[in-house]
Amino acid sequence: QIQLVQSGPELKKPGESLKISCKASGYTFTDYAMQWVKQAPGKGLQYMGWINTQTGKPTYADDFKERFVFSLETSASTAYLQINNLKNEDTATYFCASARGMAYWGQGTLVTVSS
Amino acid sequence: DIQMTQSPSVLSASVGDRVTLNCKASQNINKYLNWYQQKLGEAPKLLIYNTNNLQTGIPSRFSGSGSGTDYTLTISSLQPEDVATYFCFQHNSWPTFGAGTKLELK
């Protein structure tokens, strides 16, 4: 069955960087784009963008164009979200999602940014 | 970007009730509208895609309708396990989510 398994929670200080992984299984990784969604504590869902898993080309929402990087390790069926120069407002759960209609989601990775 | 407005923000209903959740787009989204259910502490789950297509494995008490700018998710007979927050999502142009409707038991 299709699964997306994300890396574990992160506790970081402002200014640091982190990289979240999302490992896909149960389907051909390059059949679907990988999408990323942010959910701040107690808030709704915010669409961050996607990465084309065939070409590696990322596309970012306006709010995520500066410090956020989507990347792939296709041989490992894994997508990554890197956040540079972390800020307090990056505290959130980050989800990867894939397949038509974003039918499959990772379990989420909680990122806490605090000094 | 297209703005998605969900109403109501909170809905209280009883087991067995027919429940209707609304989602209004700021412009025509050509039925490119999905509904997701998110239970506390879990990832969202796709219920309905492209307005009225039931995702595999989702109970038939869930249905979707709409066109143009106005869309609806209906639960024909509310069950206790349906307590969750429901988000609409348009993918006609740059994708955007609604703010969600929190569904509670009365």
Interface residues (C-beta under 8 A of the other chain):
Chain A: V37 G44 L45 Q46 Y47 A61 F95 A97 R100 G101 M102 A103 W105 G106 Q107 G108
Chain B: N34 Y36 Q38 A43 P44 K45 L46 Y49 N50 Q55 F87 F89 W94 P95 T96 F97 G98 A99 G100
